[in-house]
Amino acid sequence: MADWDLAPVAAALPRLGVPMTILHGTRDAAVPLGEGRAAAAEAGAAFQPLAGLGHLAHEEDPAGVAALIRAALAETAEADGAR
């Protein structure tokens, strides 16, 4: 994992063409918060900082992260229904 190159992933995000929400722990020591914000901005995605959580936010607060994912999915479904 130390050799991962995230630049190609960030570059591919705008081409996905689907609504996205990027969740990022504010205490993530592996990926700086600014990189998450930049990736979201480049992709036209919503950005949700996760206060007090780290790189494994989904393990630190599984219920909270799952609730945010469900909310993002519901919002997308609602927007799709309005089209």
DSSP file (Angstrom, degrees, kcal/mol; ACC not computed):
  #  RESIDUE AA STRUCTURE BP1 BP2  ACC     N-H-->O    O-->H-N    N-H-->O    O-->H-N    TCO  KAPPA ALPHA  PHI   PSI    X-CA   Y-CA   Z-CA
    1    1 A M    >         0   0    0      0, 0.0     3,-1.6     0, 0.0     0, 0.0   0.000 360.0 360.0 360.0 -24.1    0.0    0.0    0.0
    2    2 A A  T 3   +     0   0    0      1,-0.3     0, 0.0     3,-0.0     0, 0.0   0.732 360.0  51.3 -66.0 -19.9    2.9    2.3    0.5
    3    3 A D  T 3  S+     0   0    0      2,-0.1    -1,-0.3     0, 0.0     2,-0.0   0.304  78.8 131.9-100.1   8.8    3.5    2.3   -3.2
    4    4 A W    <   -     0   0    0     -3,-1.6     2,-0.6     1,-0.1     0, 0.0  -0.340  46.0-151.4 -62.5 140.4   -0.1    3.2   -4.2
    5    5 A D        -     0   0    0      1,-0.1     4,-0.4    -2,-0.0    -1,-0.1  -0.929  14.3-178.9-114.1 104.6   -0.3    6.0   -6.8
    6    6 A L     >  +     0   0    0     -2,-0.6     4,-2.6     1,-0.2     5,-0.2   0.592  63.1  87.8 -81.5 -10.8   -3.7    7.8   -6.2
    7    7 A A  H  > S+     0   0    0      1,-0.2     4,-2.5     2,-0.2    -1,-0.2   0.909  88.1  48.9 -57.8 -45.2   -3.2   10.3   -9.0
    8    8 A P  H  > S+     0   0    0      0, 0.0     4,-1.6     0, 0.0    -1,-0.2   0.872 111.2  51.1 -63.9 -33.4   -4.7    7.9  -11.7
    9    9 A V  H  > S+     0   0    0     -4,-0.4     4,-1.3     2,-0.2     3,-0.2   0.949 111.6  46.3 -65.9 -47.8   -7.7    7.3   -9.4
   10   10 A A  H  < S+     0   0    0     -4,-2.6     3,-0.3     1,-0.2    -1,-0.2   0.884 111.8  52.3 -61.6 -39.0   -8.3   11.0   -8.9
   11   11 A A  H  < S+     0   0    0     -4,-2.5     4,-0.3    -5,-0.2    -1,-0.2   0.820 109.2  50.3 -67.5 -30.2   -8.0   11.6  -12.6
   12   12 A A  H >X S+     0   0    0     -4,-1.6     3,-1.1    -3,-0.2     4,-0.5   0.735  89.5  81.8 -80.5 -22.9  -10.5    8.9  -13.4
   13   13 A L  G >< S+     0   0    0     -4,-1.3     3,-1.6    -3,-0.3     4,-0.5   0.880  87.1  53.4 -53.8 -46.0  -13.2   10.2  -11.0
   14   14 A P  G >4 S+     0   0    0      0, 0.0     3,-0.5     0, 0.0    -1,-0.3   0.789 104.4  58.0 -63.3 -23.7  -14.6   12.9  -13.3
   15   15 A R  G <4 S+     0   0    0     -3,-1.1    -2,-0.2    -4,-0.3    -3,-0.1   0.585  84.6  80.9 -81.0  -9.6  -15.1   10.4  -16.1
   16   16 A L  G << S-     0   0    0     -3,-1.6    -1,-0.2    -4,-0.5    -3,-0.1   0.861  78.8-156.0 -67.1 -34.1  -17.4    8.2  -14.0
   17   17 A G    <   +     0   0    0     -3,-0.5    -1,-0.1    -4,-0.5    -2,-0.1   0.769  50.7 110.8  68.1  26.4  -20.4   10.4  -14.6
   18   18 A V  S    S-     0   0    0      0, 0.0    -1,-0.2     0, 0.0    -2,-0.1  -0.927  78.7 -90.5-127.3 154.9  -22.3    9.4  -11.5
   19   19 A P        -     0   0    0      0, 0.0     2,-0.4     0, 0.0    26,-0.1  -0.411  52.0-173.0 -62.1 138.3  -23.2   11.4   -8.4
   20   20 A M        -     0   0    0     24,-0.2    26,-2.7    -2,-0.1     2,-0.4  -0.977  24.1-165.2-136.4 148.7  -20.5   10.9   -5.8
   21   21 A T  E     -a   46   0A   0     -2,-0.4     2,-0.6    24,-0.2    26,-0.2  -0.990  15.9-152.0-128.4 123.6  -19.9   11.8   -2.2
   22   22 A I  E     -a   47   0A   0     24,-3.0    26,-3.1    -2,-0.4     2,-0.4  -0.865   7.7-159.4 -98.8 120.7  -16.4   11.4   -0.9
   23   23 A L  E     +a   48   0A   0     -2,-0.6     2,-0.4    24,-0.2    34,-0.1  -0.832  14.9 177.2 -98.0 135.0  -16.2   10.7    2.8
   24   24 A H  E     -a   49   0A   0     24,-2.0    26,-2.9    -2,-0.4     2,-0.2  -0.957  28.0-126.5-146.9 122.4  -12.9   11.6    4.5
   25   25 A G  E >   -a   50   0A   0     29,-0.4     3,-1.5    -2,-0.4    26,-0.2  -0.442  13.4-141.0 -66.6 134.0  -11.8   11.3    8.1
   26   26 A T  T 3  S+     0   0    0     24,-2.2     7,-0.2     1,-0.3    28,-0.2   0.685 103.9  49.7 -70.5 -16.5  -10.4   14.5    9.5
   27   27 A R  T 3  S+     0   0    0     26,-3.4     2,-0.6    23,-0.4    28,-0.4   0.080  75.8 139.3-107.7  22.2   -7.8   12.5   11.4
   28   28 A D    <   -     0   0    0     -3,-1.5     5,-0.2    26,-0.4    26,-0.1  -0.565  27.6-178.2 -69.7 114.0   -6.7   10.4    8.4
   29   29 A A  S    S+     0   0    0     -2,-0.6    -1,-0.2     1,-0.1    25,-0.0   0.559  77.1  55.3 -89.5 -10.1   -2.9   10.2    8.7
   30   30 A A  S    S+     0   0    0      1,-0.3    -1,-0.1     2,-0.0    -2,-0.1   0.856 115.9  28.2 -90.7 -40.3   -2.5    8.2    5.4
   31   31 A V  S    S-     0   0    0      3,-0.0    -1,-0.3     4,-0.0    -3,-0.1  -0.975  89.5-122.7-125.7 116.0   -4.3   10.5    3.0
   32   32 A P    >>  -     0   0    0      0, 0.0     4,-1.3     0, 0.0     3,-1.2  -0.241  18.7-122.6 -59.6 143.9   -4.3   14.3    3.8
   33   33 A L  H 3> S+     0   0    0      1,-0.3     4,-2.3    -5,-0.2     5,-0.2   0.848 110.8  61.8 -54.5 -37.8   -7.7   15.9    4.1
   34   34 A G  H 3> S+     0   0    0      1,-0.2     4,-2.5     2,-0.2    -1,-0.3   0.828  99.2  55.2 -61.0 -32.2   -6.7   18.4    1.3
   35   35 A E  H <> S+     0   0    0     -3,-1.2     4,-2.5     2,-0.2    -1,-0.2   0.888 107.7  49.0 -69.3 -38.0   -6.3   15.5   -1.1
   36   36 A G  H  X S+     0   0    0     -4,-1.3     4,-2.2     2,-0.2    -2,-0.2   0.924 112.5  47.9 -64.4 -44.0   -9.8   14.3   -0.4
   37   37 A R  H  X S+     0   0    0     -4,-2.3     4,-2.5     2,-0.2    -2,-0.2   0.920 112.8  48.7 -61.5 -44.3  -11.2   17.8   -0.9
   38   38 A A  H  X S+     0   0    0     -4,-2.5     4,-2.7     2,-0.2     5,-0.2   0.907 110.5  50.4 -64.4 -42.5   -9.3   18.3   -4.1
   39   39 A A  H  X S+     0   0    0     -4,-2.5     4,-2.0     2,-0.2     6,-0.2   0.915 111.7  48.5 -62.4 -42.3  -10.5   14.9   -5.5
   40   40 A A  H  X>S+     0   0    0     -4,-2.2     5,-2.8     2,-0.2     4,-0.9   0.925 112.3  48.3 -63.2 -44.7  -14.1   15.8   -4.7
   41   41 A A  H ><5S+     0   0    0     -4,-2.5     3,-0.6     1,-0.2    -2,-0.2   0.920 112.1  48.8 -62.5 -43.7  -13.7   19.2   -6.3
   42   42 A E  H 3<5S+     0   0    0     -4,-2.7    -1,-0.2     1,-0.2    -2,-0.2   0.859 116.0  43.6 -64.8 -35.1  -12.1   17.8   -9.5
   43   43 A A  H 3<5S-     0   0    0     -4,-2.0    -1,-0.2    -5,-0.2    -2,-0.2   0.541 109.4-119.5 -87.2  -7.5  -14.8   15.1   -9.8
   44   44 A G  T <<5 +     0   0    0     -4,-0.9   -24,-0.2    -3,-0.6     2,-0.2   0.814  66.3 147.5  70.0  29.2  -17.7   17.5   -9.0
   45   45 A A      < -     0   0    0     -5,-2.8    -1,-0.2    -6,-0.2   -24,-0.2  -0.581  55.0-106.3 -96.8 156.8  -18.5   15.3   -6.0
   46   46 A A  E     -a   21   0A   0    -26,-2.7   -24,-3.0    -2,-0.2     2,-0.5  -0.524  33.9-144.4 -72.6 150.8  -19.9   16.2   -2.6
   47   47 A F  E     -a   22   0A   0    -26,-0.2   -24,-0.2    -2,-0.2   -10,-0.1  -0.984  16.0-174.9-124.5 126.9  -17.3   16.2    0.1
   48   48 A Q  E     -a   23   0A   0    -26,-3.1   -24,-2.0    -2,-0.5     2,-0.2  -0.911  12.4-153.1-123.8 103.5  -18.2   15.0    3.7
   49   49 A P  E     -a   24   0A   0      0, 0.0     2,-0.8     0, 0.0   -24,-0.2  -0.539  11.9-141.1 -72.1 141.4  -15.4   15.4    6.3
   50   50 A L  E >   -a   25   0A   0    -26,-2.9   -24,-2.2    -2,-0.2     3,-2.0  -0.851  21.6-132.7-107.1  97.6  -15.8   12.9    9.1
   51   51 A A  T 3  S-     0   0    0     -2,-0.8     3,-0.1     1,-0.3   -26,-0.1  -0.216  81.5  -0.9 -56.7 127.0  -14.9   14.7   12.3
   52   52 A G  T 3  S+     0   0    0      1,-0.2    -1,-0.3   -24,-0.0     2,-0.3   0.420 103.5 117.5  78.7  -0.9  -12.5   12.9   14.6
   53   53 A L    <   -     0   0    0     -3,-2.0   -26,-3.4   -29,-0.1   -25,-0.3  -0.678  47.4-151.6-102.0 156.4  -12.2    9.8   12.4
   54   54 A G    >   -     0   0    0     -2,-0.3     3,-1.0   -27,-0.2   -26,-0.4  -0.065  46.5 -58.5-106.4-154.7   -9.2    8.4   10.7
   55   55 A H  T 3  S+     0   0    0    -28,-0.4     3,-0.3     1,-0.3     2,-0.2   0.784 132.7  48.6 -64.2 -29.9   -8.2    6.4    7.6
   56   56 A L  T >>  +     0   0    0      1,-0.2     4,-2.1     2,-0.1     3,-1.9  -0.315  69.0 147.3-105.4  48.6  -10.4    3.5    8.7
   57   57 A A  H <>  +     0   0    0     -3,-1.0     4,-2.7     1,-0.3     8,-0.2   0.839  67.4  60.1 -53.7 -38.2  -13.4    5.6    9.4
   58   58 A H  H 34 S+     0   0    0     -3,-0.3    -1,-0.3     1,-0.2     8,-0.1   0.744 111.2  41.0 -65.9 -22.3  -15.8    2.8    8.4
   59   59 A E  H <4 S+     0   0    0     -3,-1.9    -2,-0.2     2,-0.1    -1,-0.2   0.769 114.0  52.0 -91.5 -31.0  -14.2    0.6   11.1
   60   60 A E  H  < S+     0   0    0     -4,-2.1    -2,-0.2     1,-0.2    -3,-0.2   0.865 133.5   8.8 -72.4 -36.8  -14.1    3.3   13.7
   61   61 A D  S  X S+     0   0    0     -4,-2.7     4,-2.7    -5,-0.2     5,-0.3  -0.524  71.4 166.0-143.2  69.6  -17.7    4.3   13.3
   62   62 A P  H  > S+     0   0    0      0, 0.0     4,-2.5     0, 0.0     5,-0.2   0.884  79.2  48.6 -58.6 -40.9  -19.4    1.7   11.1
   63   63 A A  H  > S+     0   0    0      2,-0.2     4,-2.1     1,-0.2     5,-0.1   0.916 113.3  47.2 -66.8 -41.7  -23.0    2.8   12.0
   64   64 A G  H  > S+     0   0    0      2,-0.2     4,-1.8     1,-0.2    -1,-0.2   0.918 114.6  45.4 -65.8 -43.7  -22.2    6.5   11.4
   65   65 A V  H  X S+     0   0    0     -4,-2.7     4,-2.3    -8,-0.2    -2,-0.2   0.913 112.3  51.7 -66.9 -41.8  -20.5    5.9    8.1
   66   66 A A  H  X S+     0   0    0     -4,-2.5     4,-2.8    -5,-0.3    -1,-0.2   0.891 107.9  52.9 -61.3 -38.9  -23.3    3.5    7.0
   67   67 A A  H  X S+     0   0    0     -4,-2.1     4,-2.3     1,-0.2    -1,-0.2   0.896 109.1  49.0 -64.0 -39.5  -25.9    6.2    7.8
   68   68 A L  H  X S+     0   0    0     -4,-1.8     4,-2.3     2,-0.2    -2,-0.2   0.894 111.5  49.1 -67.0 -39.1  -24.0    8.7    5.7
   69   69 A I  H  X S+     0   0    0     -4,-2.3     4,-2.5     2,-0.2    -2,-0.2   0.932 111.4  49.2 -64.8 -45.1  -23.8    6.3    2.8
   70   70 A R  H  X S+     0   0    0     -4,-2.8     4,-2.6     1,-0.2    -2,-0.2   0.906 111.0  50.6 -60.6 -41.0  -27.5    5.5    3.1
   71   71 A A  H  X S+     0   0    0     -4,-2.3     4,-2.4     2,-0.2    -1,-0.2   0.907 110.4  48.8 -63.8 -42.1  -28.3    9.3    3.2
   72   72 A A  H  X S+     0   0    0     -4,-2.3     4,-2.2     2,-0.2    -1,-0.2   0.907 112.4  48.7 -64.7 -41.2  -26.2    9.9    0.0
   73   73 A L  H  X S+     0   0    0     -4,-2.5     4,-2.6     2,-0.2    -2,-0.2   0.912 111.4  49.3 -64.2 -42.2  -28.0    7.0   -1.8
   74   74 A A  H  X S+     0   0    0     -4,-2.6     4,-2.5     2,-0.2    -2,-0.2   0.900 110.4  50.7 -63.8 -40.5  -31.4    8.3   -0.7
   75   75 A E  H  X S+     0   0    0     -4,-2.4     4,-2.2     2,-0.2    -1,-0.2   0.911 112.0  47.2 -63.7 -41.9  -30.5   11.8   -1.9
   76   76 A T  H  X S+     0   0    0     -4,-2.2     4,-2.5     2,-0.2    -2,-0.2   0.918 112.2  49.4 -65.4 -43.5  -29.4   10.4   -5.3
   77   77 A A  H  X S+     0   0    0     -4,-2.6     4,-2.1     1,-0.2    -2,-0.2   0.898 111.1  50.3 -62.5 -40.9  -32.5    8.3   -5.6
   78   78 A E  H  X S+     0   0    0     -4,-2.5     4,-1.1     2,-0.2    -1,-0.2   0.914 111.4  47.8 -63.8 -43.1  -34.7   11.3   -4.8
   79   79 A A  H  < S+     0   0    0     -4,-2.2     4,-0.5     1,-0.2     3,-0.4   0.890 111.0  51.3 -65.7 -39.2  -32.9   13.4   -7.4
   80   80 A D  H >< S+     0   0    0     -4,-2.5     3,-1.0     1,-0.2    -1,-0.2   0.871 106.8  54.4 -65.7 -36.1  -33.2   10.6  -10.0
   81   81 A G  H 3< S+     0   0    0     -4,-2.1    -1,-0.2     1,-0.2    -2,-0.2   0.765 102.9  57.6 -67.9 -24.9  -36.9   10.4   -9.3
   82   82 A A  T 3<        0   0    0     -4,-1.1    -1,-0.2    -3,-0.4    -2,-0.2   0.598 360.0 360.0 -81.5 -11.3  -37.3   14.1  -10.0
   83   83 A R    <         0   0    0     -3,-1.0    -1,-0.2    -4,-0.5    -2,-0.2   0.472 360.0 360.0 -82.9 360.0  -35.9   13.8  -13.5
